[in-house]
């Protein structure tokens, strides 16, 4: 059985992007024509301009680095 810490680490690996303003985690589903489809842990899709992912004030990878 996984501990709570291990579970949190697994979620961070599966959903590596964090919207720092909203406090939600996402994974990248697809990218097409300058748009990126993200999926929240709850399964809700979100579409965002791919260039917007470079905003370090909003987006962060699970390892604490900004999205490149």
Secondary structure, DSSP 8 states (H G I E B T S, - for coil): ---HHHHHHHHHHHS-EEETTTTEEEEEEEEETTEEEEEETTS-EEEEEGGGGG-TTTEEETTS----
